[in-house]
Amino acid sequence: MVTRGGGRCTLSISGAAADRSTSNRKGGVKMAGRNDQRHASLWGVGAFTLLYLAIAVVTAWTIGNAEFAIYIGVMFLLIALVGLVHWRIGLSTPVLWGLSLWGLAHMCGGLVRVPESWPIEGENHVLYSLWLIPGRLKYDQVVHAFGFFVTTWVCWQSLQAILAARTGQPRRSITPSPGMLVLCAAAGMGFGALNEVIEFAATLMVPETNVGGYQNTGWDLVSNMVGSVLAAAAIGARGRYSTRS
């Protein structure tokens, strides 16, 4: 009787161990699959980004645009930084593509010329000077809003990953509180202010730039704020939806 009971106990323990082993193997397979997808998305985004940067380098060199030579150098530093962040926390594929498209919009803004008849601010007939709605909305402002929308989302995913590592909870189970959203929006606007510092440095290093004056800087900061606040609102809405479902 004891032997049978012991046998049942042994079989039960062995079965539980086998179940855990199977579960661990399945979890490992899923994790490997996610890592493969993450690496595939990174290679795709990286190849696309390097392609348009190569074109931008050739274009800036051909037309002698020293200002954008500086920005391209900054872009390479930012790519290295994004790669490090992605390696540490695993940014989502949409965020990676959003960052890449922001870089493309930035390169086009300073290097793609527009027809003389199109409405612009200033004297440089490039996309960054273009009025999408004359006197109301510029291409430059849309790029700023989009860029710091994505940046704010990067800040959220970074915060989410840190909290998941500290608490041991699944990353997707961590939903944003109002305080977290304010923190992420403030971080996005802070990076926006850093962008203006970089543009100011460009005006000191290059005699003629298309950066604009004080009013342009002010509208850039407003656009950064709009993008960051919209991102915080979208993150909050997404968090509420995932909690309900």
C-alpha positions, 0 to 999 in steps of 0.5 A: 500500500505504501509502495503504491502510494509512493509510486503514485506520489513519484509518478505525480511528481514526475508528471508535474516535472514533465509538465513544467519541462514541456511548458519551459520548452514551449516558452523557450520556443515562443521567446526564440520566435519573438527574438527572431521576429525582433531581429528581422524587424531590426534588420529591415528597419536598419537597411531602409534607414541606411539606404536613405542616409546614403542617398542623403549623404551623397545629396548633401555632399553634391549640393554643398549643404554643410548644415545637413552634413552635421545633422547626418552625423547626429543621425548616425549617433542617434541610430547607435543610441536607438540600437542600444535601447532596442537591444536592452528593452526591445522596442516594438516594430511600429516604434522602430519604423516610426523612428526611421520614417521620422529620420526620412522626413527630416532628411527630405525636409532639408534636402528636397527642393520644392517649386518656386511657386509653392508657398514657403517661409524664408528664402530656401525652397525646401520642404522644411520651409513649405507651408502646408496651410499658408500662414498656419501649418508648415511641413517642419511643424508636422515633422516635429509633432510626429517625431516627438509623438514617436519619441514619447512612445519610446519613453513609455516602452522604456519605462514599461520595460524597466518596471517589468524588470523591477516587479517581475510582472509581464511587460504587457500587464503594466498599464500607464497611470496618469502620473506615468503618462505625464512623465512620458510626455515631459520626457518627450518634450525634454528630448524636443528641447534637446533637439532645439539645442542641437539646431542652435549649435548648428547655427553657431557652426554653420554661417547660413542655416535654415533653422529660423529665428526665435518664433520658429523655435517657439513653434517647434517647441509647441509642435513637440508638445502637441506630439508628446501630448497626443502620444500620451493620450494614445498610450493611455487609451490603449492601456484602458482598452487592453485592461478591459479586454 
